[in-house]
């Protein structure tokens, strides 16, 4: 992207604030005029004092001049204070509003993207966060630079240059000659840093993602005593980042020194030229300071140019990643238009294949039927494709080929929101949002009353534990134990009360007594609904109306428990292994004891 394309992309976000922008531009024009008052006053003062000294005026005769100068400068400073305040405040207001709109736009976009977007290795949490944060920061700094820094500085510079030319053409020409040299040096500086900045962006994303992974993996790290290993690994990432940062700083400092030298050469040339013109009686002594101060106004944006160039290049670098997120139209979750008044819950899959975006073949030629009013268990070893199949049923992903029907209608034709409103999911690891217990349970039904929330908590065997907490339902949900958080997820399901229920190891984090309580509650809610369950619990598998056995992405067996067990195939192998792991032989002997 170039700077003009960025401004074009920012136009929809800037357009609502045109009134503020016009007002900021007016203040900029007024500010550039008031900035030239000091050189005029100084020249007038020096020339008038010189004239008074030549005429041997006394100090008493000079009082009116001092009063006049004081009055003019004080009035100018008061006016300039209001102008400066207006420039900064309204410029900052534009920046903050645009920052808010950009943030809301990216939130809206990423919420609309399908699961495949998040499965991409380039869209890991840390990388996405860095790309979004740095993108918004650099883009809003660009807006801030334009309306708060660049416009006032360059307006001041142009007005000062016009005044210099009007006062003396040759002095104005010297000032004008310095500018292109300075701009050219700044351009070379930016060009040399362009590649380094891209590497710096990539390394910052890796560093940010590394920190997030470190925090998420802290239990594993400590249990294996790998603190030193992780510390060294993170230090390696930090060293790469440091090298790139030092390269950037070294280049900046070198070019800044060159630009400072060029600016000072301009000041020297102005002094020499104006001194010559004074000696040649072409201008007054006051004109020396007049032109030096005007040149200072001309060179002011030059002194700020390296900083502005830095931030503009940041905008060029990080805006690409930011706008890539906004422009990822292929990632937008597709929704059909079919809105049934009621979903029954009969699934039919015919020759379904599915491959993940990273190329992993997850499902092959799946043909099964999942009936309403029945509980269907998915059984298989890890990597068999059970969770992938569930993802297809909820339309998180769409099949590569084959048919996936719900109530004899292609699932792709369903309105996604309507579909998911009628599906309740409890996973092995459920997300608990920042907030209290009541807010987290209410996620199942945002319109639920407090009484309904309490009833759902009771069904999930959570209510009694909540009442023992100091703040009860106002307690921080993220501070609860893993089992209690799992109960919150189950309470959400009871509160939502959907016709289709999908359970992926719903009692994995619960103790035996809680598991029995939840199983009884789930058995009650299952009646008349479509239930799909993944579980290593023998009791839940045996109770299922239909068991689908999967292996390496294929359905290898299907039927009820006794029939499948007698086949002595994959199901029996899994069932026997589960029985041995539970030590059922000793458990059975225990029941024989009187």
C-alpha positions in Angstrom: 0.0 0.0 0.0 1.1 3.6 -0.6 0.1 6.6 1.4 -2.6 7.7 -1.0 -4.3 4.3 -1.0 -4.3 4.4 2.8 -6.0 7.8 2.8 -8.5 6.4 0.3 -9.2 3.4 2.6 -9.6 5.8 5.5 -12.1 8.0 3.7 -15.2 6.2 4.8 -14.1 6.5 8.4 -13.1 10.1 8.0 -16.2 11.2 6.1 -18.6 11.4 9.1 -16.3 14.0 10.7 -16.1 16.4 7.8 -17.4 19.3 9.9 -14.7 18.8 12.5 -12.1 18.5 9.7 -13.2 21.8 8.1 -13.0 23.5 11.4 -9.6 22.1 12.1 -8.4 23.3 8.7 -9.7 26.8 9.5 -7.8 26.9 12.8 -4.7 25.6 10.9 -4.9 28.6 8.5 -5.4 31.1 11.4 -2.5 29.4 13.3 -0.2 29.7 10.3 -0.9 33.5 10.1 -0.4 34.1 13.8 2.9 32.2 13.7 4.4 35.0 11.5 3.6 37.8 14.0 6.8 37.3 16.1 9.2 37.8 13.1 7.3 41.0 12.1 7.3 42.3 15.6 11.0 41.5 16.1 12.0 43.3 12.9 9.8 46.3 13.7 11.3 46.4 17.3 14.9 46.1 16.2 14.5 48.7 13.4 12.6 51.1 15.7 15.1 50.8 18.5 18.0 51.4 16.1 16.2 54.5 14.8 15.6 55.8 18.4 19.2 55.2 19.3 20.4 57.1 16.3 18.2 60.0 17.4 19.4 59.7 21.0 15.9 59.0 22.5 15.7 58.6 26.3 14.3 55.5 28.0 11.1 57.4 28.8 10.5 58.1 25.1 10.9 54.3 24.5 8.1 53.3 27.0 5.3 53.6 24.4 7.2 51.2 22.1 7.6 48.6 24.9 3.9 48.9 25.8 2.9 48.6 22.1 5.1 45.5 21.7 3.9 43.9 24.9 0.2 44.5 24.0 0.6 43.0 20.5 2.5 39.9 21.6 0.2 39.3 24.6 -2.9 39.5 22.3 -1.2 37.3 19.8 -0.4 34.7 22.5 -3.9 34.7 23.8 -5.4 34.2 20.3 -2.7 31.6 19.5 -3.5 29.7 22.7 -7.1 29.3 21.7 -6.1 28.3 18.2 -3.6 25.7 19.4 -6.1 24.3 21.9 -8.7 24.0 19.1 -6.2 22.4 16.7 -5.1 19.8 19.2 -8.4 19.1 20.8 -10.4 18.7 17.5 -7.6 16.9 15.8 -7.5 14.5 18.8 -11.2 14.1 18.7 -11.1 13.1 15.0 -8.3 10.6 15.8 -10.2 9.1 18.8 -13.5 8.8 16.9 -11.8 7.2 13.9 -9.9 4.8 16.2 -13.2 3.8 17.8 -14.8 3.2 14.4 -11.8 1.2 13.1 -11.9 -1.0 16.2 -15.6 -1.6 15.9 -15.3 -2.4 12.2 -12.6 -5.0 12.8 -14.6 -6.6 15.7 -17.6 -6.8 13.4 -15.6 -8.4 10.6 -13.8 -11.0 12.7 -17.0 -12.1 14.3 -18.5 -12.7 10.8 -15.6 -14.9 9.7 -15.9 -18.7 9.5 -13.9 -21.1 11.7 -11.4 -21.8 8.9 -10.1 -18.2 9.3 -9.0 -18.9 12.9 -7.5 -22.3 12.0 -5.0 -20.6 9.7 -1.5 -20.4 11.3 -1.2 -16.8 10.3 -4.3 -15.9 12.3 -3.1 -17.1 15.7 -4.4 -15.1 18.6 -1.1 -13.2 19.3 -0.5 -12.4 15.6 -4.1 -11.2 15.1 -4.0 -9.1 18.2 -0.7 -7.4 17.2 -1.9 -6.9 13.6 -5.1 -5.2 14.8 -3.6 -3.2 17.7 -0.6 -1.9 15.7 -2.7 -1.4 12.6 -5.2 0.8 14.4 -2.5 2.6 16.3 -0.5 3.4 13.2 -3.5 4.5 11.1 -4.8 6.8 13.8 -1.4 8.3 14.3 -1.4 9.0 10.6 -4.7 10.9 11.0 -3.3 12.7 14.1 -0.1 13.6 12.2 -2.1 15.0 9.3 -4.6 17.1 11.2 -2.5 18.0 14.3 1.1 18.0 13.0 1.5 18.0 9.3 -1.2 20.5 8.2 -0.3 23.2 10.9 3.5 22.8 10.3 3.3 22.9 6.5 0.7 25.7 6.5 3.1 27.6 8.8 6.0 26.8 6.5 4.3 27.9 3.3 3.0 31.1 4.7 6.5 31.8 6.2 8.1 31.1 2.8 5.7 33.4 1.0 6.5 36.2 3.5 10.3 35.6 3.0 9.9 35.8 -0.8 7.8 39.0 -0.5 10.5 40.5 1.8 13.5 39.5 -0.3 13.5 37.1 -3.2 17.1 35.8 -2.8 16.6 35.0 0.9 13.4 33.2 0.1 15.2 31.3 -2.7 17.9 30.0 -0.3 15.2 28.8 2.1 13.4 27.1 -0.8 16.6 25.3 -2.0 17.1 23.6 1.4 13.7 21.9 1.4 14.1 19.4 -1.6 17.5 18.3 -0.3 15.9 17.5 3.1 13.0 15.7 1.5 15.3 13.6 -0.6 17.3 12.5 2.4 14.1 11.6 4.3 12.9 9.6 1.2 16.2 7.6 1.1 15.9 7.0 4.9 12.4 5.6 4.5 13.4 3.5 1.6 16.3 1.9 3.5 14.0 1.1 6.5 11.1 -0.4 4.5 12.4 -4.0 4.5 13.5 -3.7 8.1 10.1 -2.6 9.2 8.4 -5.5 7.6 10.7 -7.9 9.4 10.1 -5.9 12.6 6.4 -6.3 12.2 6.7 -10.1 11.7 9.0 -10.4 14.7 6.6 -8.4 16.9 3.7 -10.7 15.9 5.8 -13.8 16.8 6.9 -12.3 20.1 3.3 -11.4 21.1 2.0 -14.8 20.1 4.9 -16.4 22.1 3.9 -14.6 25.3 0.3 -15.7 24.9 1.3 -19.3 24.3 3.6 -19.1 27.3 0.8 -18.0 29.6 -1.6 -20.6 28.2 0.9 -23.4 28.7 2.1 -22.4 32.2 0.8 -25.5 33.9 2.6 -27.8 31.4 5.8 -25.8 31.6 5.9 -25.9 35.4 4.9 -29.6 35.6 7.9 -30.5 33.3 10.2 -27.9 34.9 10.8 -26.3 31.5 11.0 -22.7 32.8 14.6 -22.3 31.7 13.9 -23.8 28.3 11.0 -21.4 27.6 13.0 -18.5 28.9 15.8 -19.2 26.5 13.4 -19.7 23.6 11.7 -16.3 24.4 15.1 -14.7 24.8 15.9 -15.8 21.2 12.8 -14.1 19.9 13.7 -11.0 21.9 17.2 -10.9 20.5 16.0 -11.0 16.9 13.5 -8.2 17.8 16.3 -6.2 19.5 18.6 -6.5 16.5 15.9 -5.2 14.2 15.1 -2.3 16.6 18.8 -1.3 16.8 19.1 -1.4 13.0 16.1 0.9 12.8 17.5 3.3 15.4 21.0 3.3 13.9 19.6 4.2 10.5 17.4 6.9 11.9 20.2 8.5 14.0 22.5 8.6 11.0 20.0 10.2 8.7 18.8 12.6 11.4 22.4 13.8 11.8 22.7 14.4 8.1 19.3 16.3 8.0 20.3 18.4 11.0 23.6 19.3 9.2 21.6 20.4 6.1 19.3 22.5 8.2 22.1 24.3 9.9 23.8 24.9 6.5 20.5 26.7 5.6 20.7 28.9 8.7 24.3 29.8 8.0 23.5 30.7 4.4 20.6 32.9 5.6 22.8 34.7 8.2 25.6 35.3 5.6 23.2 36.5 2.9 21.1 38.8 5.2 24.3 40.2 6.8 25.6 41.0 3.3 22.3 42.7 2.4 22.4 44.8 5.6 26.0 45.9 4.8 24.9 46.7 1.3 22.1 48.9 2.7 19.5 46.8 1.0 17.7 45.7 4.2 17.6 46.9 7.8 19.4 45.2 10.7 16.0 44.0 12.0 15.6 42.0 8.8 18.4 39.6 9.8 16.4 38.3 12.8 13.2 38.6 10.7 14.5 36.2 8.1 16.1 33.8 10.6 12.9 33.5 12.5 10.9 33.0 9.2 13.4 30.3 8.2 12.9 28.7 11.5 9.1 28.5 10.7 10.0 27.1 7.2 12.3 24.5 8.7 10.0 23.5 11.6 8.2 20.8 9.6 11.6 19.6 8.4 12.7 19.0 12.0 9.5 17.0 12.5 9.8 15.2 9.2 11.8 12.2 10.5 9.3 11.4 13.2 6.4 11.9 10.8 8.1 9.7 8.2 8.7 7.0 10.9 5.0 6.9 11.8 3.9 7.1 8.1 6.0 4.1 7.4 4.6 2.3 10.4 1.2 3.1 8.9 2.3 1.7 5.5 3.7 -1.5 7.1 0.9 -2.3 9.6 -2.0 -1.0 7.6 -1.5 -3.9 5.1 -2.0 -6.5 7.7 -4.9 -4.6 9.2 -6.8 -4.1 5.9 -6.1 -7.8 5.0 -8.2 -8.7 8.0 -11.0 -6.3 6.8 -10.8 -7.4 3.2 -10.8 -11.2 3.7 -14.1 -11.7 1.9 -13.4 -15.4 1.4 -13.5 -15.8 5.2 -16.9 -14.4 5.7 -19.3 -17.0 7.0 -21.9 -17.9 4.4 -25.5 -18.0 5.5 -28.5 -19.4 3.7 -31.9 -17.8 3.6 -34.0 -20.8 4.8 -35.7 -19.9 8.1 -37.9 -22.8 9.3 -40.5 -22.1 12.0 -39.3 -25.3 13.8 -36.3 -27.5 13.4 -37.0 -31.2 14.0 -33.4 -32.4 14.0 -33.1 -35.2 11.5 -29.6 -35.2 9.9 -28.6 -37.2 6.8 -25.1 -37.3 5.5 -24.3 -38.9 2.1 -20.7 -39.5 0.9 -19.4 -36.5 2.8 -15.7 -35.6 2.5 -13.9 -32.8 4.4 -10.4 -31.4 4.4 -9.1 -28.7 6.8 -7.5 -25.5 5.3 -4.1 -26.8 6.3 -4.6 -29.9 4.0 -5.4 -32.4 6.7 -8.0 -34.9 5.3 -10.4 -35.3 8.2 -13.5 -37.1 6.8 -13.9 -39.5 3.9 -17.1 -40.8 2.4 -19.3 -40.4 5.5 -22.8 -41.7 5.1 -24.9 -41.8 8.3 -28.3 -40.8 9.6 -28.9 -39.0 12.9 -32.5 -39.2 14.0 -34.6 -36.9 16.1 -35.6 -38.3 19.5 -32.6 -40.6 19.6 -29.2 -40.3 21.1 -26.3 -41.0 18.7 -22.9 -41.7 20.1 -19.7 -41.1 18.1 -17.0 -43.5 19.1 -13.4 -43.7 18.0 -9.8 -43.1 18.9 -8.3 -39.6 18.9 -8.1 -38.2 15.3 -10.9 -40.4 14.1 -12.9 -37.3 13.0 -15.6 -37.2 15.7 -15.1 -33.5 16.6 -14.8 -32.6 12.9 -18.2 -34.3 12.2 -19.7 -32.2 15.0 -18.3 -29.0 13.4 -20.0 -29.9 10.2 -23.4 -30.5 11.9 -23.3 -26.9 13.4 -22.0 -25.4 10.1 -18.7 -24.3 11.5 -17.3 -25.8 8.4 -18.9 -27.0 5.1 -18.2 -30.3 3.4 -15.9 -30.5 0.4 -18.3 -32.9 -1.3 -21.3 -35.0 -0.6 -24.7 -34.0 0.9 -25.4 -32.8 4.4 -29.2 -32.5 5.0 -31.1 -31.4 8.0 -34.9 -32.2 7.9 -34.4 -33.0 4.2 -33.0 -29.5 3.5 -29.4 -28.9 2.5 -27.7 -27.5 5.7 -26.0 -24.8 3.6 -29.4 -23.3 2.8 -30.2 -22.7 6.5 -30.0 -19.2 7.9 -26.9 -19.7 10.2 -28.2 -17.8 13.1 -31.6 -19.6 13.1 -29.8 -23.0 12.9 -27.4 -22.3 15.8 -30.2 -20.9 17.9 -31.6 -24.4 17.8 -28.3 -26.2 18.7 -26.9 -26.5 22.1 -23.3 -27.5 22.6 -21.3 -28.6 25.7 -17.7 -29.3 24.9 -14.8 -30.9 26.9 -13.3 -27.4 27.4 -15.8 -24.6 27.5 -14.9 -20.9 27.4 -15.9 -18.9 30.5 -16.2 -15.2 29.8 -14.9 -12.4 32.0 -17.7 -11.7 34.3 -19.8 -13.2 37.1 -21.6 -16.6 37.2 -25.0 -15.2 36.4 -23.7 -13.4 33.3 -22.0 -16.6 32.1 -25.1 -18.8 32.5 -27.3 -16.1 30.9 -25.2 -16.5 27.7 -27.5 -19.5 27.0 -30.5 -17.1 26.9 -30.0 -13.4 27.1 -33.6 -12.8 28.0 -33.7 -15.3 30.9 -34.9 -14.2 34.3 -32.9 -14.7 37.5 -35.3 -17.5 38.5 -34.7 -19.3 35.2 -30.9 -19.0 35.7 -31.1 -20.4 39.2 -33.2 -23.3 37.9 -30.7 -24.1 35.1 -27.9 -24.0 37.7 -29.9 -26.5 39.9 -30.3 -28.8 36.9 -26.5 -28.6 36.4 -25.9 -29.4 40.1 -24.2 -26.0 40.5 -26.7 -24.0 42.6 -25.6 -25.3 46.0 -22.0 -24.6 45.3 -22.7 -21.1 44.1 -24.7 -20.3 47.3 -21.7 -21.3 49.4 -19.6 -18.5 47.7 -19.3 -15.1 49.4 -20.8 -13.2 46.4 -23.0 -16.1 45.2 -24.1 -15.5 41.6 -22.1 -12.3 41.5 -18.8 -14.2 42.0 -16.1 -14.1 39.3 -16.8 -17.1 37.0 -13.2 -17.4 35.8 -12.0 -18.1 39.4 -14.1 -21.2 39.7 -12.7 -24.7 39.5 -12.6 -26.6 36.2 -15.6 -28.8 37.3 -17.6 -25.7 38.3 -16.9 -24.0 35.0 -18.1 -27.2 33.2 -21.3 -27.0 35.2 -21.8 -23.4 34.0 -21.5 -24.7 30.4 -24.1 -27.4 31.1 -26.4 -24.8 32.8 -26.2 -22.7 29.6 -27.5 -25.7 27.7 -30.4 -26.2 30.1 -31.2 -22.5 29.8 -31.1 -22.5 26.0 -33.3 -25.6 25.9 -32.6 -26.4 22.1 -34.1 -29.2 20.0 -30.6 -30.4 19.0 -28.0 -31.2 21.6 -24.3 -31.9 20.9 -22.2 -33.1 23.8 -18.4 -33.6 23.5 -17.1 -35.2 26.7 -19.6 -33.1 28.8 -18.6 -34.7 32.2 -14.9 -35.0 31.6 -14.0 -32.4 34.3 -16.5 -33.6 36.9 -16.2 -36.0 39.8 -18.1 -39.3 40.0 -21.1 -38.0 42.0 -21.4 -34.8 39.9 -21.1 -37.0 36.7 -24.1 -39.1 37.9 -26.1 -36.0 38.8 -25.4 -34.4 35.4 -26.1 -37.7 33.6 -29.5 -37.9 35.2 -30.2 -34.2 34.3 -29.1 -34.8 30.7 -31.1 -37.9 30.4 -34.2 -35.8 31.3 -33.5 -33.1 28.7 -32.6 -35.6 26.0 -36.3 -36.8 25.6 -37.8 -35.8 22.2 -34.5 -34.2 21.0 -31.7 -35.0 18.6 -28.7 -35.8 20.8 -25.1 -36.4 19.4 -22.6 -37.3 22.0 -18.8 -38.0 22.1 -17.8 -39.7 25.3 -15.4 -42.1 26.8 -17.9 -42.9 29.5 -19.2 -46.5 28.9 -22.5 -45.7 30.5 -23.3 -42.9 28.1 -22.2 -45.0 25.1 -24.2 -48.1 26.1 -27.3 -46.0 26.7 -27.2 -44.6 23.1 -29.8 -45.5 20.6 -27.2 -45.6 17.8 -23.4 -45.9 18.0 -21.3 -44.8 15.1 -17.7 -46.1 15.2 -15.1 -44.0 13.3 -11.5 -44.6 12.4 -9.2 -42.4 10.4 -12.0 -40.2 9.2 -14.3 -43.1 8.1 -17.3 -44.8 9.5 -16.3 -48.4 10.1 -19.2 -49.8 12.2 -22.7 -48.7 13.1 -25.4 -50.1 15.3 -26.4 -50.7 19.0 -24.1 -51.7 21.8 -24.7 -55.5 21.9 -24.6 -56.0 18.1 -21.4 -54.0 17.8 -19.8 -55.8 20.7 -20.6 -59.2 19.2 -18.9 -58.2 15.9 -15.5 -58.2 17.7 -14.4 -55.3 15.6 -13.1 -51.8 16.3 -15.9 -51.1 18.7 -15.2 -54.1 20.9 -11.5 -53.3 20.9 -12.3 -49.7 22.2 -14.9 -51.0 24.6 -12.7 -53.7 26.1 -9.8 -51.2 26.5 -12.1 -48.8 28.3 -13.3 -51.6 30.6 -9.8 -52.6 31.4 -8.8 -49.0 32.1 -11.7 -48.7 34.6 -10.6 -52.0 36.2 -14.2 -53.3 35.9 -13.2 -56.8 37.0 -12.3 -55.6 40.5 -15.2 -53.3 40.6 -17.6 -56.2 39.9 -15.9 -58.3 42.6 -16.5 -55.4 45.0 -20.3 -55.6 44.4 -20.2 -59.3 45.2 -19.1 -58.6 48.8 -22.0 -58.8 51.2 
